[in-house]
Amino acid sequence: MLPPIAWANTSTMLLGHLDGADLGVLCCYFIIVFAVGIWSSCRNRGSVSGYFLAGRSMHWIPVGASLFASNIGSGHFIGLAGSGASSGIAIAMFEFNIVTVPEYLCKRLGGQRIRVYLSVVALLLYIFTKISADLYAGGIFIQQAMEISIYPAVILLLIISALFTIMGGLTAVIWTDFAQTVIMVIGAFYLSIRSLYLVGGFESLLVNYFNGIPNTTRAYKSVSFNPGNHSLTSLNPDLYGDNEDREKIRLMAGSAATGVGMYAECQIPAVDAMNFFKSVSSPDLPWTGAVFGLTINAVWYWCTDQVIVQRTLAAKNLSHAKGGIILAAIIKVLPLWLMVVPGMTARVLFAGRREVIELFRPLCSA
């Protein structure tokens, strides 16, 4: 692995700049996705089952890949990487010809009101908690890649998604999900390995992550000294900046800074950044929320969410449905290495970049 001195010059790397190779990769990506979408749009559209459930002919591999891609998208690539940088590390449905979760509950419990109620709730939840976030995150990606405004980027994303979904139904969605899963996993694997190589390996990341503090905010690091018996000149100049920065520390010290925990600002790594299970008082994700809160959310999402259940119902039989679920569960172990780790390495490599500081500022002021 490279020593720290070998990757120190990465602070000069250009951010948001695309050369010919980058544009070529983007063009190839869109061509592949469009080709898969057009090919799959011509299949299984002659019936309700064909349109909504892909004719129930899907193999377990595309089912599993579609489950993963339906869960993981641009919001996760951007959100998990940012979180890593700021915080650290049914058979009856086949038999009854059921297409949606509200339809299942209607047949299971009787009456149309519960079907309508659940449909409305699901639509509202998707609009305000998922679709809006995915569109925004995807728009940011297109904005940065193509250097256009966020609004045309979101409109472009909506048009492409609508064309595939309306013209091809679930068949087109699943096969494009499959293609994008392959692309995402391969690309993210390369990014993760490359980023770890640049920082000198995983052990080096564990050490240098805590030094990833932008120069403009080093002066605001939580301090435990008393100005009355400690000299400002004794402070580490690399950590606490110049004399003006040290004066800010002196003014914050004493009663004004005692117990405030200045390190909690997202520009300064938290001391428990490498802990999976954080304390109950953690401002990020305490262990109680991870164990109990996320478990409840996961049961709702993976067992009752229409997008996920619909992919499973598209399998040709129960065995393929189970196989797809198992495949998705295995792939779901990867986001730590494919998304969180690159975000953590970005903190080490680009902590002093002006663009990174500008990205941190609105988060810290929220």
C-alpha positions as a printed NumPy array, in Angstrom:
array([[  0.   ,   0.   ,   0.   ],
       [  1.074,   3.588,  -0.517],
       [  2.517,   5.576,   2.378],
       [  0.678,   8.782,   3.327],
       [  3.173,  10.959,   1.451],
       [  2.276,   9.22 ,  -1.809],
       [ -1.353,  10.268,  -1.739],
       [ -0.926,  13.695,  -0.211],
       [ -0.863,  15.313,  -3.654],
       [ -4.429,  14.241,  -4.367],
       [ -5.573,  17.571,  -2.917],
       [ -4.679,  19.047,  -6.303],
       [ -7.015,  16.708,  -8.163],
       [ -9.786,  18.425, -10.115],
       [-13.327,  17.969,  -8.868],
       [-16.295,  18.163, -11.234],
       [-14.14 ,  17.995, -14.368],
       [-14.908,  15.494, -17.129],
       [-12.411,  14.529, -19.797],
       [-12.923,  12.449, -22.943],
       [-12.668,   9.123, -21.119],
       [-15.307,  10.183, -18.573],
       [-17.709,  11.267, -21.301],
       [-17.076,   8.006, -23.165],
       [-17.977,   5.963, -20.087],
       [-21.176,   7.969, -19.573],
       [-22.177,   7.53 , -23.228],
       [-21.549,   3.767, -23.063],
       [-23.617,   3.556, -19.877],
       [-26.62 ,   5.326, -21.392],
       [-26.364,   3.281, -24.608],
       [-26.336,  -0.011, -22.662],
       [-29.263,   0.984, -20.439],
       [-31.304,   2.276, -23.388],
       [-30.589,  -0.874, -25.418],
       [-31.651,  -3.157, -22.562],
       [-34.74 ,  -1.042, -21.925],
       [-35.852,  -1.016, -25.574],
       [-35.233,  -4.775, -25.941],
       [-37.187,  -5.623, -22.798],
       [-39.985,  -3.164, -23.642],
       [-41.022,  -5.411, -26.53 ],
       [-41.761,  -8.357, -24.231],
       [-44.727,  -9.366, -22.011],
       [-46.959,  -6.342, -22.525],
       [-50.155,  -8.054, -23.767],
       [-51.816,  -8.619, -20.375],
       [-52.071,  -7.149, -16.895],
       [-49.768,  -9.836, -15.556],
       [-47.335,  -9.248, -18.395],
       [-47.238,  -5.5  , -17.817],
       [-47.235,  -5.365, -14.023],
       [-45.514,  -8.676, -13.195],
       [-43.353,  -9.254, -16.294],
       [-45.45 , -12.304, -17.2  ],
       [-44.236, -14.014, -14.03 ],
       [-41.359, -15.434, -16.021],
       [-38.352, -13.893, -14.302],
       [-35.327, -15.942, -13.285],
       [-33.953, -15.546,  -9.767],
       [-30.881, -13.616, -10.903],
       [-32.705, -10.631, -12.466],
       [-35.202, -10.723,  -9.58 ],
       [-32.387, -10.424,  -7.04 ],
       [-30.598,  -7.76 ,  -9.049],
       [-33.816,  -5.763,  -9.429],
       [-34.493,  -5.984,  -5.691],
       [-31.033,  -4.599,  -5.05 ],
       [-31.29 ,  -1.862,  -7.686],
       [-34.776,  -0.894,  -6.458],
       [-33.333,  -0.374,  -3.012],
       [-29.974,   1.085,  -3.989],
       [-29.833,   4.094,  -6.256],
       [-28.288,   7.511,  -6.654],
       [-29.656,   8.542,  -3.275],
       [-27.632,   5.788,  -1.617],
       [-24.468,   6.45 ,  -3.586],
       [-24.593,  10.116,  -2.66 ],
       [-26.233,   9.818,   0.761],
       [-24.225,   6.867,   2.096],
       [-20.98 ,   8.317,   0.832],
       [-21.825,  11.612,   2.495],
       [-22.807,   9.855,   5.71 ],
       [-19.585,   7.887,   5.59 ],
       [-17.635,  11.09 ,   5.197],
       [-19.454,  12.898,   7.988],
       [-20.33 ,  10.103,  10.438],
       [-18.207,   6.997,   9.581],
       [-19.267,   3.286,   9.023],
       [-46.056, -15.383,   0.222],
       [-47.43 , -18.366,  -1.736],
       [-51.043, -17.122,  -1.699],
       [-50.098, -14.179,  -3.804],
       [-49.042, -16.484,  -6.632],
       [-52.204, -18.556,  -6.305],
       [-54.585, -15.592,  -6.144],
       [-53.094, -13.729,  -9.139],
       [-52.363, -10.747,  -6.932],
       [-50.615,  -7.792,  -8.533],
       [-50.346,  -5.234,  -5.726],
       [-50.122,  -5.214,  -1.933],
       [-53.42 ,  -3.27 ,  -1.536],
       [-55.102,  -5.925,  -3.723],
       [-53.791,  -8.661,  -1.43 ],
       [-55.114,  -6.925,   1.694],
       [-58.458,  -6.392,  -0.027],
       [-58.796, -10.131,  -0.727],
       [-57.374, -11.087,   2.657],
       [-59.479,  -8.762,   4.826],
       [-62.357,  -7.857,   2.499],
       [-63.708,  -4.469,   1.483],
       [-62.426,  -1.798,  -0.873],
       [-61.772,   0.916,   1.698],
       [-58.577,  -0.637,   3.021],
       [-57.346,  -1.067,  -0.546],
       [-57.953,   2.589,  -1.382],
       [-56.55 ,   3.754,   1.96 ],
       [-53.323,   1.8  ,   1.602],
       [-52.91 ,   2.93 ,  -2.008],
       [-53.235,   6.59 ,  -1.023],
       [-50.866,   6.204,   1.935],
       [-48.307,   4.392,  -0.202],
       [-48.44 ,   7.068,  -2.899],
       [-48.015,   9.887,  -0.39 ],
       [-45.133,   8.117,   1.335],
       [-43.395,   7.529,  -1.976],
       [-43.819,  11.11 ,  -3.127],
       [-42.521,  12.712,   0.059],
       [-39.969,  10.17 ,   1.297],
       [-38.601,   8.28 ,  -1.705],
       [-39.376,   9.66 ,  -5.15 ],
       [-38.479,  13.225,  -4.228],
       [-35.205,  12.153,  -2.619],
       [-34.272,   9.853,  -5.508],
       [-35.042,  12.528,  -8.088],
       [-32.994,  15.089,  -6.207],
       [-30.033,  12.753,  -5.733],
       [-30.191,  11.58 ,  -9.334],
       [-30.472,  15.179, -10.467],
       [-27.35 ,  16.079,  -8.507],
       [-25.453,  13.262, -10.199],
       [-26.554,  14.354, -13.684],
       [-25.886,  17.986, -12.793],
       [-22.315,  17.253, -11.744],
       [-21.633,  14.856, -14.622],
       [-23.112,  16.974, -17.424],
       [-22.601,  20.399, -15.82 ],
       [-26.214,  21.497, -16.253],
       [-28.794,  23.019, -13.91 ],
       [-30.522,  20.774, -11.369],
       [-34.004,  21.335, -12.865],
       [-33.229,  20.134, -16.421],
       [-31.374,  17.206, -14.84 ],
       [-34.447,  16.153, -12.835],
       [-36.734,  16.602, -15.865],
       [-34.39 ,  14.457, -17.981],
       [-34.437,  11.776, -15.292],
       [-38.247,  11.849, -15.15 ],
       [-38.602,  11.557, -18.933],
       [-36.24 ,   8.581, -19.195],
       [-37.894,   6.775, -16.258],
       [-41.41 ,   7.427, -17.582],
       [-40.544,   6.152, -21.067],
       [-39.141,   2.87 , -19.769],
       [-41.941,   2.284, -17.261],
       [-44.911,   3.236, -19.471],
       [-43.679,   1.535, -22.634],
       [-42.149,  -1.624, -21.187],
       [-43.85 ,  -2.26 , -17.855],
       [-42.111,  -4.263, -15.168],
       [-40.146,  -6.313, -17.695],
       [-38.249,  -3.245, -18.86 ],
       [-37.761,  -2.059, -15.293],
       [-36.352,  -5.386, -14.079],
       [-33.95 ,  -5.832, -16.982],
       [-32.683,  -2.26 , -16.762],
       [-32.316,  -2.787, -13.003],
       [-30.282,  -5.902, -13.753],
       [-28.002,  -4.04 , -16.154],
       [-27.535,  -1.167, -13.734],
       [-26.802,  -3.523, -10.84 ],
       [-23.939,  -5.057, -12.807],
       [-22.625,  -1.609, -13.721],
       [-23.04 ,  -0.24 , -10.191],
       [-21.321,  -3.148,  -8.473],
       [-18.38 ,  -3.282, -10.886],
       [-17.897,   0.488, -10.89 ],
       [-18.27 ,   0.822,  -7.132],
       [-15.832,  -2.051,  -6.55 ],
       [-13.218,  -0.268,  -8.634],
       [-13.883,   3.034,  -6.86 ],
       [-13.596,   1.416,  -3.436],
       [-10.36 ,  -0.426,  -4.244],
       [ -8.85 ,   2.635,  -5.901],
       [ -9.758,   4.948,  -3.041],
       [ -8.357,   2.548,  -0.434],
       [ -5.166,   2.3  ,  -2.492],
       [ -4.814,   6.077,  -2.53 ],
       [ -5.107,   6.426,   1.232],
       [ -2.678,   3.574,   1.92 ],
       [ -5.133,   0.802,   2.801],
       [ -7.958,   0.246,   5.255],
       [ -5.74 ,   0.477,   8.339],
       [ -4.411,   3.813,   7.133],
       [ -7.988,   4.995,   6.57 ],
       [ -8.894,   4.146,  10.162],
       [ -6.102,   6.43 ,  11.346],
       [ -6.171,   9.285,   8.852],
       [ -9.966,   9.607,   8.756],
       [ -9.836,  11.5  ,  12.024],
       [ -7.373,  13.984,  10.521],
       [ -9.724,  14.821,   7.656],
       [-10.61 ,  18.263,   8.978],
       [-10.861,  21.205,   6.532],
       [ -8.362,  23.954,   7.33 ],
       [-11.131,  26.521,   7.73 ],
       [-12.667,  24.558,  10.584],
       [ -9.629,  23.123,  12.355],
       [ -9.724,  26.071,  14.734],
       [-13.172,  25.063,  15.936],
       [-12.153,  21.641,  17.164],
       [-13.299,  20.92 ,  20.702],
       [-10.518,  21.699,  23.167],
       [-10.096,  20.816,  26.808],
       [ -7.356,  23.312,  27.753],
       [ -7.688,  26.26 ,  30.108],
       [ -6.237,  29.521,  28.715],
       [ -5.098,  30.412,  32.204],
       [ -2.475,  27.689,  32.389],
       [ -1.903,  26.738,  28.766],
       [ -0.058,  28.762,  26.174],
       [ -1.675,  29.245,  22.789],
       [  1.673,  28.606,  21.171],
       [  1.705,  25.087,  22.618],
       [ -1.207,  24.079,  20.4  ],
       [ -0.5  ,  21.943,  17.349],
       [ -0.273,  24.517,  14.5  ],
       [ -1.308,  21.965,  11.874],
       [ -4.417,  21.041,  13.834],
       [ -5.43 ,  24.44 ,  15.164],
       [ -4.289,  26.784,  12.392],
       [ -2.6  ,  30.175,  12.624],
       [ -2.559,  32.697,  15.461],
       [ -5.955,  34.102,  14.487],
       [ -7.462,  30.626,  14.615],
       [ -5.865,  30.004,  17.995],
       [ -7.355,  33.232,  19.293],
       [-10.789,  31.933,  18.328],
       [-10.051,  28.802,  20.324],
       [ -8.976,  30.885,  23.306],
       [-12.215,  32.868,  23.163],
       [-14.259,  29.676,  22.986],
       [-12.348,  28.   ,  25.8  ],
       [-13.387,  27.979,  29.421],
       [-17.062,  28.144,  30.363],
       [-18.175,  28.959,  26.816],
       [-16.695,  25.765,  25.418],
       [-16.98 ,  23.409,  28.372],
       [-19.19 ,  20.458,  27.514],
       [-20.302,  21.988,  24.232],
       [-18.641,  19.239,  22.214],
       [-17.545,  21.303,  19.242],
       [-16.36 ,  18.141,  17.468],
       [-20.015,  17.255,  16.829],
       [-20.012,  19.665,  13.887],
       [-20.004,  17.488,  10.809],
       [-16.753,  18.957,   9.546],
       [-14.934,  17.342,  12.451],
       [-15.017,  13.524,  12.766],
       [-16.86 ,  12.187,  15.788],
       [-14.814,  10.065,  18.155],
       [-17.172,   7.089,  17.607],
       [-17.065,   7.299,  13.797],
       [-15.708,   3.737,  13.517],
       [-18.336,   2.174,  15.793],
       [-21.274,   0.305,  14.273],
       [-23.257,   0.541,  17.497],
       [-23.013,   4.076,  18.831],
       [-24.048,   5.216,  22.286],
       [-27.641,   6.136,  23.104],
       [-26.643,   9.808,  23.218],
       [-25.036,   9.795,  19.761],
       [-26.478,  12.52 ,  17.485],
       [-26.012,  10.337,  14.375],
       [-27.568,   6.878,  14.844],
       [-27.665,   5.476,  18.403],
       [-27.684,   1.695,  18.796],
       [-31.314,   1.748,  19.943],
       [-32.368,   3.299,  16.637],
       [-30.191,   0.902,  14.651],
       [-31.521,  -2.217,  16.392],
       [-35.176,  -1.359,  16.948],
       [-36.002,   1.504,  14.581],
       [-34.269,   0.154,  11.485],
       [-35.672,  -3.337,  12.103],
       [-39.25 ,  -2.036,  12.028],
       [-38.531,   0.018,   8.917],
       [-36.855,  -2.952,   7.217],
       [-39.845,  -5.246,   7.834],
       [-42.178,  -2.646,   6.329],
       [-39.953,  -1.966,   3.329],
       [-38.871,  -5.49 ,   2.375],
       [-42.166,  -7.254,   3.216],
       [-44.957,  -4.8  ,   2.31 ],
       [-43.524,  -2.144,   0.004],
       [-45.142,  -2.363,  -3.454],
       [-41.913,  -1.855,  -5.389],
       [-40.139,  -4.698,  -3.589],
       [-43.095,  -7.121,  -3.451],
       [-43.831,  -6.556,  -7.159],
       [-40.325,  -7.686,  -8.112],
       [-40.726, -10.863,  -6.085],
       [-44.134, -11.617,  -7.625],
       [-42.541, -11.39 , -11.082],
       [-40.518, -14.569, -10.436],
       [-41.58 , -17.653, -12.414],
       [-42.181, -19.693,  -9.236],
       [-41.658, -19.645,  -5.49 ],
       [-38.154, -21.12 ,  -5.701],
       [-36.968, -18.353,  -8.002],
       [-38.622, -15.763,  -5.76 ],
       [-36.711, -17.119,  -2.755],
       [-33.496, -17.279,  -4.768],
       [-33.859, -13.663,  -5.832],
       [-34.42 , -12.572,  -2.243],
       [-31.323, -14.454,  -1.07 ],
       [-29.241, -12.945,  -3.873],
       [-30.413,  -9.442,  -2.966],
       [-29.594, -10.097,   0.703],
       [-26.05 , -11.138,  -0.22 ],
       [-25.477,  -8.099,  -2.424],
       [-26.891,  -5.839,   0.292],
       [-23.788,  -6.565,   2.377],
       [-21.706,  -4.615,  -0.14 ],
       [-22.794,  -0.962,   0.421],
       [-20.393,  -0.594,   3.359],
       [-17.462,  -1.198,   1.031],
       [-18.951,   0.176,  -2.18 ],
       [-20.46 ,   3.435,  -0.905],
       [-19.518,   4.236,   2.679],
       [-15.782,   3.535,   2.403],
       [-15.29 ,   5.744,  -0.701],
       [-17.031,   8.561,   1.162],
       [-14.692,   8.113,   4.112],
       [-11.626,   8.105,   1.881],
       [-12.897,  11.262,   0.173],
       [-12.744,  12.975,   3.54 ],
       [ -9.095,  12.038,   3.856],
       [ -8.14 ,  12.905,   0.291],
       [-10.091,  16.123,  -0.219],
       [-10.526,  17.607,   3.275],
       [ -8.79 ,  20.843,   2.3  ],
       [-10.573,  21.359,  -1.   ],
       [-12.759,  24.453,  -1.213],
       [-15.541,  22.453,  -2.933],
       [-15.671,  20.001,  -0.024],
       [-15.782,  22.815,   2.507],
       [-18.68 ,  24.424,   0.641],
       [-20.538,  21.074,   0.66 ],
       [-20.021,  20.707,   4.396],
       [-21.198,  24.211,   5.322],
       [-24.983,  23.785,   4.739],
       [-24.88 ,  20.434,   6.537],
       [-23.214,  21.949,   9.57 ],
       [-25.618,  24.871,   9.707],
       [-28.702,  22.624,   9.474]])
